[in-house]
Structure formats: structure tokens, C-alpha cells
Amino acid sequence: MRRGPSYNALAQGLHVALGALGVMVPVALRMENGRMWGTLATLVFAALKEAWWDEHFEDPETRGSGLQDFAHYLLGLGLAFIVLAIF
């Protein structure tokens, strides 16, 4: 019997975390327009990683859905904006 999170659940959690960190780090470093640049950088990174890098270099046996991965980056961005709105 297998216990703990599946590989896909762990990967999606990390996609959410990276999406959130992409905005939170520039804001924490007090960069001018940090939210905008962090969001833009995260979207470009996520699009390139899911559309090109994963297609060419990720192991087909562990590769999930690129669209699902990209959606979790977006979820991370959304969570970061919620946290920034609260604090």
C-alpha cells in the first residue's frame, strides 16, 4: 500500500510554490514594479518550461500535463496576489 502524496501532487504543489515565489521575491526585495515584473517573468518562465523544455527534456514516464502544470503556476500567482492584498 502506497502512502504519502503522489508524484503528481508533489509536482503540482511545487508549481504553485514557484508561481507564488515569482511574485513574492521581487516584492520582498522592494523592486520597483515588483508585482508586474515578477508576474511577467513567472508567466514567461512557465510558458517556456511547459511548452518547450518539458517536451524535449522531461522523462515521458513522469511527465504530466503541461496545461495542468501551467494552471498551477497561475494558481500560485493568484495566491501571491491574495497574500499581498491582505498584508
MARKE-537061 format. One record per atom (N, C-alpha, C): residue number from 0; atom name; z, y, x. Coordinates in steps of 0.001 Angstrom, whole numbers. Layout:
BEGIN
- NUM / CA / Z / Y / X
...
***
This chain:
BEGIN
- 0 / N / 0 / -1174 / 832
- 0 / CA / 0 / 0 / 0
- 0 / C / 0 / 1250 / 886
- 1 / N / -915 / 2159 / 608
- 1 / CA / -1074 / 3356 / 1407
- 1 / C / -164 / 4469 / 876
- 2 / N / 547 / 5106 / 1772
- 2 / CA / 1442 / 6191 / 1380
- 2 / C / 999 / 7495 / 2024
- 3 / N / 1428 / 8583 / 1439
- 3 / CA / 1126 / 9895 / 2004
- 3 / C / -200 / 10435 / 1500
- 4 / N / -509 / 11659 / 1921
- 4 / CA / -1746 / 12287 / 1433
- 4 / C / -2979 / 11615 / 2003
- 5 / N / -4031 / 11632 / 1244
- 5 / CA / -5280 / 11068 / 1733
- 5 / C / -5876 / 12009 / 2762
- 6 / N / -6838 / 11511 / 3504
- 6 / CA / -7528 / 12324 / 4495
- 6 / C / -8165 / 13541 / 3825
- 7 / N / -8782 / 13356 / 2679
- 7 / CA / -9440 / 14459 / 1986
- 7 / C / -8430 / 15499 / 1517
- 8 / N / -7292 / 15079 / 1001
- 8 / CA / -6266 / 16030 / 553
- 8 / C / -5747 / 16855 / 1731
- 9 / N / -5544 / 16205 / 2863
- 9 / CA / -5104 / 16915 / 4056
- 9 / C / -6167 / 17915 / 4501
- 10 / N / -7420 / 17491 / 4523
- 10 / CA / -8514 / 18376 / 4929
- 10 / C / -8625 / 19581 / 4001
- 11 / N / -8506 / 19364 / 2705
- 11 / CA / -8626 / 20476 / 1761
- 11 / C / -7453 / 21443 / 1906
- 12 / N / -6282 / 20924 / 2171
- 12 / CA / -5132 / 21791 / 2428
- 12 / C / -5356 / 22667 / 3656
- 13 / N / -5973 / 22104 / 4673
- 13 / CA / -6269 / 22879 / 5878
- 13 / C / -7366 / 23909 / 5627
- 14 / N / -8327 / 23585 / 4768
- 14 / CA / -9359 / 24566 / 4415
- 14 / C / -8722 / 25759 / 3691
- 15 / N / -7781 / 25492 / 2802
- 15 / CA / -7071 / 26570 / 2101
- 15 / C / -6297 / 27419 / 3111
- 16 / N / -5599 / 26758 / 4026
- 16 / CA / -4806 / 27481 / 5021
- 16 / C / -5691 / 28355 / 5907
- 17 / N / -6826 / 27821 / 6359
- 17 / CA / -7732 / 28611 / 7193
- 17 / C / -8313 / 29789 / 6418
- 18 / N / -8638 / 29564 / 5157
- 18 / CA / -9141 / 30657 / 4332
- 18 / C / -8126 / 31777 / 4197
- 19 / N / -6878 / 31408 / 3994
- 19 / CA / -5817 / 32415 / 3858
- 19 / C / -5548 / 33113 / 5192
- 20 / N / -5515 / 32355 / 6272
- 20 / CA / -5251 / 32952 / 7579
- 20 / C / -6350 / 33902 / 8012
- 21 / N / -7574 / 33635 / 7561
- 21 / CA / -8684 / 34511 / 7913
- 21 / C / -8478 / 35942 / 7447
- 22 / N / -7720 / 36125 / 6385
- 22 / CA / -7411 / 37470 / 5886
- 22 / C / -6033 / 37925 / 6368
- 23 / N / -5078 / 37028 / 6391
- 23 / CA / -3708 / 37411 / 6713
- 23 / C / -3539 / 37863 / 8164
- 24 / N / -4250 / 37231 / 9092
- 24 / CA / -4097 / 37587 / 10507
- 24 / C / -4568 / 39014 / 10786
- 25 / N / -5786 / 39401 / 10373
- 25 / CA / -6182 / 40794 / 10624
- 25 / C / -5252 / 41809 / 9955
- 26 / N / -4757 / 41476 / 8776
- 26 / CA / -3823 / 42378 / 8098
- 26 / C / -2514 / 42449 / 8887
- 27 / N / -2021 / 41309 / 9357
- 27 / CA / -772 / 41283 / 10127
- 27 / C / -919 / 42043 / 11442
- 28 / N / -2120 / 42037 / 12016
- 28 / CA / -2371 / 42772 / 13259
- 28 / C / -2652 / 44252 / 12995
- 29 / N / -2574 / 44642 / 11723
- 29 / CA / -2764 / 46021 / 11286
- 29 / C / -4137 / 46574 / 11678
- 30 / N / -5139 / 45715 / 11586
- 30 / CA / -6513 / 46155 / 11835
- 30 / C / -6965 / 47080 / 10711
- 31 / N / -7723 / 48110 / 11079
- 31 / CA / -8276 / 48982 / 10058
- 31 / C / -9289 / 48172 / 9240
- 32 / N / -9191 / 48228 / 7939
- 32 / CA / -10034 / 47434 / 7035
- 32 / C / -9906 / 45931 / 7300
- 33 / N / -8691 / 45490 / 7627
- 33 / CA / -8466 / 44091 / 7972
- 33 / C / -8808 / 43121 / 6853
- 34 / N / -8542 / 43522 / 5616
- 34 / CA / -8869 / 42635 / 4491
- 34 / C / -10375 / 42429 / 4393
- 35 / N / -11119 / 43523 / 4521
- 35 / CA / -12571 / 43427 / 4397
- 35 / C / -13168 / 42591 / 5532
- 36 / N / -12798 / 42914 / 6776
- 36 / CA / -13361 / 42188 / 7910
- 36 / C / -12889 / 40740 / 7943
- 37 / N / -11644 / 40502 / 7580
- 37 / CA / -11142 / 39133 / 7532
- 37 / C / -11858 / 38300 / 6486
- 38 / N / -12100 / 38909 / 5325
- 38 / CA / -12826 / 38214 / 4265
- 38 / C / -14261 / 37916 / 4690
- 39 / N / -14920 / 38914 / 5248
- 39 / CA / -16303 / 38732 / 5691
- 39 / C / -16389 / 37649 / 6771
- 40 / N / -15505 / 37704 / 7752
- 40 / CA / -15510 / 36713 / 8829
- 40 / C / -15235 / 35307 / 8296
- 41 / N / -14310 / 35196 / 7370
- 41 / CA / -13984 / 33887 / 6798
- 41 / C / -15159 / 33325 / 6004
- 42 / N / -15811 / 34172 / 5210
- 42 / CA / -16962 / 33700 / 4421
- 42 / C / -18118 / 33267 / 5321
- 43 / N / -18400 / 34041 / 6361
- 43 / CA / -19483 / 33672 / 7285
- 43 / C / -19135 / 32380 / 8013
- 44 / N / -17892 / 32290 / 8516
- 44 / CA / -17463 / 31074 / 9206
- 44 / C / -17566 / 29852 / 8298
- 45 / N / -17034 / 29975 / 7089
- 45 / CA / -17032 / 28844 / 6156
- 45 / C / -18448 / 28422 / 5792
- 46 / N / -19318 / 29388 / 5544
- 46 / CA / -20696 / 29060 / 5181
- 46 / C / -21408 / 28356 / 6323
- 47 / N / -21279 / 28881 / 7541
- 47 / CA / -21940 / 28248 / 8684
- 47 / C / -21364 / 26867 / 8975
- 48 / N / -20046 / 26758 / 8891
- 48 / CA / -19415 / 25463 / 9196
- 48 / C / -19820 / 24405 / 8183
- 49 / N / -19784 / 24751 / 6909
- 49 / CA / -20069 / 23742 / 5891
- 49 / C / -21563 / 23445 / 5757
- 50 / N / -22404 / 24457 / 5898
- 50 / CA / -23841 / 24252 / 5689
- 50 / C / -24554 / 23725 / 6923
- 51 / N / -24077 / 24097 / 8109
- 51 / CA / -24811 / 23688 / 9314
- 51 / C / -24006 / 22744 / 10203
- 52 / N / -22817 / 23155 / 10635
- 52 / CA / -22047 / 22369 / 11591
- 52 / C / -21721 / 20975 / 11058
- 53 / N / -21169 / 20914 / 9866
- 53 / CA / -20780 / 19617 / 9308
- 53 / C / -21977 / 18703 / 9100
- 54 / N / -23113 / 19267 / 8724
- 54 / CA / -24319 / 18456 / 8517
- 54 / C / -24775 / 17786 / 9812
- 55 / N / -24586 / 18457 / 10934
- 55 / CA / -25090 / 17948 / 12211
- 55 / C / -24049 / 17208 / 13051
- 56 / N / -22788 / 17583 / 12939
- 56 / CA / -21808 / 17073 / 13892
- 56 / C / -20628 / 16316 / 13297
- 57 / N / -20418 / 16388 / 11997
- 57 / CA / -19273 / 15692 / 11415
- 57 / C / -19628 / 14237 / 11146
- 58 / N / -18652 / 13356 / 11321
- 58 / CA / -18841 / 11926 / 11098
- 58 / C / -19158 / 11669 / 9623
- 59 / N / -20270 / 11008 / 9336
- 59 / CA / -20650 / 10769 / 7934
- 59 / C / -19610 / 9978 / 7134
- 60 / N / -18818 / 9147 / 7809
- 60 / CA / -17826 / 8341 / 7085
- 60 / C / -16641 / 9175 / 6596
- 61 / N / -16326 / 10249 / 7307
- 61 / CA / -15188 / 11077 / 6907
- 61 / C / -15635 / 12378 / 6253
- 62 / N / -16905 / 12636 / 6263
- 62 / CA / -17431 / 13896 / 5712
- 62 / C / -17281 / 13925 / 4202
- 63 / N / -16708 / 15001 / 3721
- 63 / CA / -16568 / 15189 / 2286
- 63 / C / -17691 / 16049 / 1763
- 64 / N / -17449 / 16683 / 666
- 64 / CA / -18424 / 17570 / 40
- 64 / C / -18338 / 18959 / 659
- 65 / N / -19468 / 19475 / 1141
- 65 / CA / -19499 / 20822 / 1702
- 65 / C / -19138 / 21872 / 664
- 66 / N / -19586 / 21668 / -567
- 66 / CA / -19274 / 22614 / -1638
- 66 / C / -17776 / 22607 / -1947
- 67 / N / -17183 / 21428 / -1953
- 67 / CA / -15747 / 21326 / -2196
- 67 / C / -14975 / 22006 / -1059
- 68 / N / -15406 / 21785 / 171
- 68 / CA / -14739 / 22420 / 1309
- 68 / C / -14846 / 23942 / 1212
- 69 / N / -16041 / 24439 / 898
- 69 / CA / -16248 / 25883 / 781
- 69 / C / -15384 / 26463 / -345
- 70 / N / -15283 / 25741 / -1439
- 70 / CA / -14448 / 26194 / -2558
- 70 / C / -12989 / 26320 / -2136
- 71 / N / -12526 / 25446 / -1253
- 71 / CA / -11140 / 25529 / -801
- 71 / C / -10935 / 26696 / 162
- 72 / N / -11957 / 27053 / 933
- 72 / CA / -11864 / 28300 / 1713
- 72 / C / -11698 / 29489 / 767
- 73 / N / -12485 / 29505 / -314
- 73 / CA / -12387 / 30595 / -1298
- 73 / C / -11013 / 30623 / -1954
- 74 / N / -10465 / 29456 / -2247
- 74 / CA / -9122 / 29376 / -2813
- 74 / C / -8103 / 29987 / -1846
- 75 / N / -8253 / 29697 / -571
- 75 / CA / -7368 / 30288 / 436
- 75 / C / -7486 / 31800 / 479
- 76 / N / -8716 / 32312 / 393
- 76 / CA / -8913 / 33761 / 349
- 76 / C / -8211 / 34361 / -863
- 77 / N / -8380 / 33712 / -2008
- 77 / CA / -7742 / 34195 / -3228
- 77 / C / -6227 / 34209 / -3116
- 78 / N / -5672 / 33152 / -2554
- 78 / CA / -4217 / 33091 / -2380
- 78 / C / -3727 / 34187 / -1438
- 79 / N / -4497 / 34457 / -392
- 79 / CA / -4113 / 35512 / 548
- 79 / C / -4078 / 36858 / -161
- 80 / N / -5074 / 37126 / -1012
- 80 / CA / -5091 / 38403 / -1723
- 80 / C / -3930 / 38499 / -2722
- 81 / N / -3557 / 37401 / -3324
- 81 / CA / -2397 / 37408 / -4216
- 81 / C / -1119 / 37713 / -3434
- 82 / N / -951 / 37055 / -2306
- 82 / CA / 233 / 37290 / -1476
- 82 / C / 266 / 38736 / -991
- 83 / N / -883 / 39263 / -562
- 83 / CA / -925 / 40647 / -86
- 83 / C / -661 / 41643 / -1222
- 84 / N / -1059 / 41307 / -2434
- 84 / CA / -795 / 42188 / -3567
- 84 / C / 696 / 42213 / -3915
- 85 / N / 1359 / 41085 / -3720
- 85 / CA / 2792 / 41003 / -4032
- 85 / C / 3618 / 41708 / -2962
- 86 / N / 3244 / 41504 / -1702
- 86 / CA / 4011 / 42090 / -593
- 86 / C / 3279 / 43291 / -99
***
